[in-house]
């Protein structure tokens, strides 16, 4: 064990590296779009995205330009694959620094069966954005991609209304559109051979989103199994256990973002969902070389106020007590170490227009996006490519918790929110769950 003073020095060094990187990259501010701002009255009624956005440098407009850009070291599919040891041979990519601008890094190539991502509102250019993103980064193969409109949810919130579904409206703030582009681009890039569905709910109200989750579950189950990613959430509420059955379709494993602020979100808190938190990927601001993965200080997580401890967390009851603890897994989410996303939305929040000029048609451009909305589709894709296809989320979680072994990177640098005193114990913490992937978790051999 390192001396306490050494650990403190390391933590300070990481902070300084992150600050230096921010200065070097020329990005000093992050916008939290209205779609990601929760209101106290939203809990159990309306969900929000978990994205934070930075504009790309001037001139970063598609098709005229795109990453990589010299001196900018934000993550892309190949750099994430390197950091999480997804591509053979190993360990040479990490030894070279997992630099996003290194053309020798390889993209993931696996995946099968299906992944469905669930979001609110319509993204009218989802398909073209996905194809252009894949071409820019050399993601292999042509996306097997379908947009599906979900009908409105029924008043009980446990199903869908009868009748045909219509195309949802667009989000006037642009936030949900960025969310959708992020979700499909990173789910696809981590498992490019999987069939991908974007299931669009009529609105961000929970009754519509939970209906869309049921539609997504049916699509994935019909394809033989796979994953459903939900990057949305709201604060916990007393009746949430009624909706846990939404996430129990056989042959489907569910993922949900744990949030971008201290505390617990639903459906991330459901014991039938893999709760996904966030980290920072710390790099040398001059060379871009990957140094280590640290805690993202504002990641969501903590003990549920409603859901009891599931059996797969019995061995960490000294940490979580009688409550379901979140998150289960983590991946990059800090917006200052965020990922490249291609989208054509106009985002008028806070007077900032990211893509195109105010009042004019959108122009596709590159954004740097963070938040645990990055981590959920990324991990859904990684688990898909691992090829396990568990019978349920509980089955997947039982396997992961039973023998985490070398499946995860134990993240011991940094702290999060009110859990500053909670460090890894029994290979788990409120900041980082079991950790981030170290290769494909429990990969099918």
VENPEQUI-V330615 format. One record per helix or strand of 2 or more residues. SS is the DSSP state (H for helix, E for strand). FROM is the first residue (numbers start at 0). TO is the last residue. Records with the same first field share a line. If there is no record, write none. Layout:
SS=FROM-TO / FROM-TO
This chain:
H=3-24 / 33-35 / 39-41 / 76-82 / 91-94 / 125-136 / 174-189 / 205-221 / 239-246 / 310-319 / 334-336 / 348-350 / 371-385 / 392-401 / 404-406
E=51-54 / 113-119 / 144-148 / 194-200 / 225-229 / 232-234 / 251-256 / 264-265 / 273-282 / 289-294 / 300-307 / 322-325 / 328-331 / 338-342 / 364-369 / 407-408 / 427-428 / 435-436
